[in-house]
Amino acid sequence: MMNQILFAGVIGLFLTLIGTPLLIKLLARKGYGQYIRDDGPREHASKRGTPTMGGIAFILATIVAYFLSKVITGKPVTYSGLLVLGLMTGMGLVGFLDDYIKIVKRRSLGLRAKAKMAGQLLGGIAFAVLSLQFADNRGNTPASTKLSFVQDFGWSIGPVLFVVWALFMILAMSNGVNLTDGLDGLATGASVLVFGAYTFIGVWQFQESCANAQTLTNPGACYEVRDPLDLAVVSSALMGACLGFLWWNTSPAKIFMGDTGSLALGGALAGLAISSRTELLLAILGGLFVLITMSVVIQVGSFRLTGKRVFRMAPLQHHFELKGWSEVLVVVRFWIIQGICVIVGLGLFYAGWAADK
């Protein structure tokens, strides 16, 4: 059963490795180049015109890898997997419209703020509502109305508050990845690490599923997750697709993911966290995205309250660029920070299981 995880990852990697340069040629031929802010670091001016909307490559590669892995292994698709893929695609579509308007319509701000928010809300609400449907024979739906850290805890917050909570997570992560996507390979590499973590979590939850309680040494330390193995398949496909895309996205980038990719990745991360009952753990596993988002919140809040800036520029990665760090140095060190976050997050995940034994 684990073969589908391997197939999904390898297929996703292969498709973006060979597909991304074809997309680069297509986008370059059409003149779909990146818009660069005039108030950013001066070194970024040379990136103007680099093909963007590269998220198309790994979104399509992930979807194809998921379904091909099912065809090869003969395993059925699941509602949890389809919902996460649907959320990723929906957020990616909103980002694509934003990128398209920026590049083709020559409107630097892209979608109007209200239109962009409406698109994200529509996709998020659809995911949240549908994820409370489709119960399996144990009564588990793809999502739960309880809050979760390494498992569900406490009382149910009810479907209405759950939808609000899910929307918050989806918006926070999609915009967090979007803010992180400011340097070549930064968001892509960080995402690879988190998707790798969710591949491990899905496999572990499958092996320790309450559905297999009779074969477990300690049935009390099990997971009530609807489709943990399929979530690992989705995570593996995303990890492979992002890793292949990173080959072309690393410095000097031949293509940028654009909002098409960043919103899609954030949506996928939120969907995986909600479906695997690790909602609050995502704040640790995706710690770099949280850190960069908070730098923007702090910068804006400080300027509005005191008229002073805490950082030379926000998001945080540009602060260090303006301090003299090279782009590659910032990216590698931020990857290290993200790696530490993943290690801590997985350690807490395992500790939560061990504590119940």
C-alpha positions in Angstrom: 0.0 0.0 0.0 3.0 2.3 0.5 3.9 2.0 -3.2 1.4 4.7 -4.1 3.2 7.2 -1.9 6.5 6.4 -3.7 4.9 6.5 -7.1 3.1 9.8 -6.4 6.4 11.5 -5.3 8.5 10.2 -8.2 5.8 11.0 -10.8 5.4 14.5 -9.4 9.2 15.1 -9.4 9.5 13.8 -13.0 6.6 15.8 -14.4 7.9 19.2 -13.0 11.5 18.4 -14.0 10.5 17.9 -17.6 7.4 20.0 -17.7 8.6 23.3 -16.1 11.1 24.2 -18.9 8.2 23.7 -21.4 6.1 26.1 -19.4 9.0 28.5 -19.2 9.2 28.6 -23.0 5.5 29.0 -23.4 5.3 31.9 -20.9 8.4 33.6 -22.3 6.9 33.4 -25.8 3.8 35.1 -24.6 5.7 37.7 -22.6 4.2 36.7 -19.3 7.1 38.1 -17.2 7.3 39.0 -13.5 6.4 42.5 -12.3 9.1 43.8 -9.8 8.3 46.4 -7.2 10.3 49.6 -7.5 10.6 49.9 -3.7 12.2 46.5 -3.3 15.9 45.6 -3.1 17.8 47.0 -6.1 19.2 43.6 -6.9 15.7 42.4 -7.8 15.5 44.7 -10.8 17.3 42.1 -12.9 14.5 39.7 -12.3 12.0 41.8 -14.2 10.5 39.8 -17.1 11.3 36.4 -15.7 8.4 34.1 -16.5 5.9 33.7 -13.7 2.7 31.7 -13.0 5.0 28.7 -12.6 2.6 27.3 -10.0 0.7 25.9 -12.9 3.5 23.3 -13.3 3.4 21.8 -9.8 -0.4 22.1 -9.5 -0.9 20.0 -12.6 1.9 17.7 -11.8 0.5 17.0 -8.3 -3.0 16.2 -9.7 -1.6 13.9 -12.4 0.8 12.2 -10.0 -2.0 11.5 -7.5 -4.3 10.0 -10.1 -1.6 8.0 -11.9 -0.4 6.5 -8.6 -4.0 5.3 -8.1 -4.1 3.8 -11.6 -0.8 2.1 -11.2 -1.6 0.6 -7.7 -5.3 0.0 -8.3 -6.1 1.9 -5.1 -9.3 4.1 -4.9 -9.2 7.8 -4.5 -10.6 9.2 -1.2 -12.7 12.2 -0.3 -9.9 13.6 1.9 -7.4 13.5 -0.9 -9.8 15.0 -3.4 -10.8 17.8 -1.1 -7.2 18.8 -0.4 -6.5 18.7 -4.1 -9.6 20.7 -4.8 -8.7 23.3 -2.2 -5.2 23.6 -3.7 -6.6 24.0 -7.2 -9.2 26.5 -6.1 -6.7 28.7 -4.3 -4.4 28.3 -7.3 -7.1 29.5 -9.6 -7.6 32.7 -7.6 -3.8 33.3 -7.7 -3.8 32.6 -11.5 -6.4 35.3 -12.0 -4.4 37.7 -9.9 -1.2 36.9 -11.9 -3.0 37.1 -15.2 -4.4 40.5 -14.5 -1.0 41.8 -13.4 0.8 40.6 -16.4 -1.7 40.5 -19.3 -3.9 43.4 -18.3 -0.9 45.4 -17.0 -2.5 46.3 -13.7 0.2 46.1 -11.1 -2.0 45.3 -8.2 -3.7 42.4 -9.9 -7.2 41.4 -8.7 -9.0 44.0 -6.6 -8.6 43.2 -2.9 -12.3 42.4 -2.5 -12.4 40.1 -5.5 -9.3 38.3 -4.4 -10.7 37.8 -0.9 -14.0 36.7 -2.3 -12.3 34.0 -4.3 -10.4 32.8 -1.4 -13.5 32.8 0.8 -15.5 30.9 -1.8 -12.8 28.2 -2.1 -12.3 28.0 1.7 -16.0 27.7 2.5 -16.6 25.0 -0.1 -13.7 23.0 1.4 -14.8 23.5 5.0 -18.5 22.6 4.3 -17.7 19.5 2.2 -15.0 18.3 4.6 -17.7 17.7 7.3 -19.6 15.4 4.9 -18.7 11.9 3.6 -18.4 10.0 6.9 -16.7 6.5 6.7 -17.9 3.4 8.4 -16.4 4.6 11.7 -18.2 7.9 11.4 -15.1 9.9 10.6 -15.4 12.8 8.1 -12.4 14.3 6.3 -12.4 17.1 8.9 -13.6 17.4 12.5 -15.4 20.2 14.4 -12.9 19.8 17.3 -9.7 21.8 17.4 -6.5 19.7 17.1 -2.8 19.8 17.8 -1.4 16.3 17.3 -4.9 14.9 17.6 -8.4 16.3 18.2 -8.9 17.7 21.7 -11.6 19.4 23.7 -15.2 19.8 22.7 -16.8 20.3 19.3 -16.9 24.0 18.3 -19.8 23.3 16.0 -20.0 23.5 12.2 -20.3 27.3 11.9 -17.3 28.1 14.1 -15.4 25.3 12.3 -16.0 27.0 9.0 -14.7 30.3 10.4 -11.7 28.5 11.9 -11.0 26.7 8.6 -11.2 29.9 6.7 -8.8 31.6 9.0 -6.3 28.7 8.6 -6.6 28.7 4.8 -6.3 32.5 4.4 -3.4 32.6 6.9 -1.4 29.9 5.2 -2.1 30.9 1.6 -1.1 34.5 2.3 1.8 33.3 4.5 3.3 31.3 1.6 2.6 34.3 -0.7 4.6 36.6 1.6 7.4 34.1 1.8 7.7 33.8 -2.0 10.0 36.8 -2.4 13.4 35.2 -3.1 14.4 32.5 -5.5 13.5 29.1 -4.2 12.6 30.2 -0.7 8.9 29.3 -0.5 9.4 26.2 -2.7 12.2 24.7 -0.6 10.4 25.5 2.6 7.2 23.9 1.3 9.1 20.7 0.3 10.2 20.3 3.9 6.6 20.7 5.3 5.1 18.3 2.7 7.8 15.8 3.6 6.7 16.1 7.2 3.0 15.5 6.3 4.0 12.5 4.2 5.6 11.0 7.4 2.6 12.0 9.5 0.1 10.4 7.1 2.1 7.1 7.1 2.4 7.1 10.9 -1.3 7.9 11.4 -2.2 5.0 9.0 0.0 2.6 10.9 -1.5 3.7 14.2 -5.0 4.2 13.0 -7.9 3.4 15.4 -9.3 1.3 12.5 -6.5 -1.1 13.1 -6.9 -1.0 16.9 -7.0 -4.8 17.3 -3.5 -5.1 15.9 -2.0 -2.2 17.9 0.0 -2.8 21.0 -1.8 0.1 22.7 -5.2 0.8 21.1 -5.5 4.0 23.3 -2.7 5.7 21.4 -4.4 5.6 17.9 -5.6 8.2 15.4 -9.1 8.9 14.3 -8.3 10.3 10.8 -10.5 9.4 7.8 -7.8 8.8 5.1 -4.3 9.2 6.6 -2.6 7.1 3.9 -4.2 9.1 1.1 -3.1 12.3 2.7 0.4 11.0 2.6 0.0 10.3 -1.1 -1.1 13.8 -1.7 1.7 15.2 0.4 4.3 13.0 -1.4 2.9 14.2 -4.8 3.2 17.8 -3.6 6.7 17.2 -2.2 7.9 15.6 -5.5 6.3 18.3 -7.7 7.8 21.1 -5.6 11.2 19.5 -5.6 11.2 19.2 -9.4 10.0 22.8 -9.7 12.8 23.9 -7.3 15.4 22.8 -9.9 14.2 25.6 -12.1 13.1 28.0 -9.3 16.3 28.1 -7.3 18.7 31.0 -7.8 19.0 32.3 -10.4 15.3 31.4 -11.0 14.3 30.6 -14.5 10.6 30.9 -13.4 8.6 32.1 -10.5 5.6 30.4 -9.0 3.6 33.6 -8.7 0.4 33.9 -6.7 -0.8 30.9 -8.7 1.7 28.7 -6.8 1.9 30.4 -3.5 -1.9 30.5 -2.8 -2.2 26.9 -4.0 0.6 25.7 -1.7 -0.8 27.6 1.3 -4.2 26.1 0.6 -2.8 22.6 0.4 -0.9 23.0 3.7 -4.0 24.2 5.5 -6.1 21.4 3.9 -3.6 18.7 5.0 -3.5 20.1 8.6 -7.3 20.2 8.9 -7.7 16.7 7.4 -4.9 15.1 9.5 -6.1 16.7 12.7 -2.9 18.7 13.2 -4.3 22.2 12.9 -2.3 24.0 15.6 0.8 21.9 14.9 0.9 23.5 11.4 2.0 26.8 13.1 5.2 24.9 14.1 5.7 22.7 11.1 5.3 25.8 8.9 7.1 28.1 11.3 9.0 30.0 8.7 5.7 31.1 7.0 4.4 32.2 10.4 7.6 34.1 11.2 7.5 36.0 7.9 3.8 36.8 8.2 4.4 38.1 11.7 7.2 40.3 10.5 4.7 42.1 8.2 2.1 42.4 11.0 4.7 43.9 13.3 6.0 46.2 10.6 2.5 47.5 9.7 1.4 47.7 13.3 4.5 49.6 14.5 4.3 52.1 11.6 0.6 52.8 12.2 1.0 53.2 16.0 4.4 55.0 16.2 5.3 56.0 12.7 8.5 53.9 13.0 9.5 50.7 11.2 11.0 47.8 13.1 12.6 46.2 10.0 14.3 47.9 7.2 11.8 46.2 4.9 9.1 43.6 5.3 8.6 40.7 4.7 11.6 39.6 6.9 13.7 38.2 4.1 14.1 41.6 2.5 15.2 43.1 5.8 18.3 40.8 5.8 18.9 41.6 2.1 19.0 45.2 2.9 21.5 44.4 5.8 23.9 43.1 3.1 23.1 39.4 3.1 23.2 37.8 -0.4 19.9 36.3 -1.7 21.3 32.8 -1.6 22.6 33.3 2.0 19.1 34.4 3.1 17.4 31.5 1.4 19.7 28.8 2.7 19.6 30.1 6.3 15.8 30.4 6.1 15.6 26.9 4.9 17.6 25.9 7.9 15.1 27.7 10.1 12.3 25.9 8.4 14.1 22.5 8.8 14.4 23.2 12.5 10.7 24.0 12.7 9.9 20.7 11.0 12.1 18.7 13.3 10.5 20.4 16.4 7.0 19.8 15.0 7.6 16.1 14.2 9.2 15.7 17.6 6.1 17.1 19.3 3.9 14.9 17.1 5.8 11.8 18.2 5.8 13.0 21.8 2.0 13.3 21.7 1.8 9.7 20.5 4.3 8.4 23.1 2.6 10.2 25.9 -0.6 8.2 25.3 1.2 4.9 25.3 
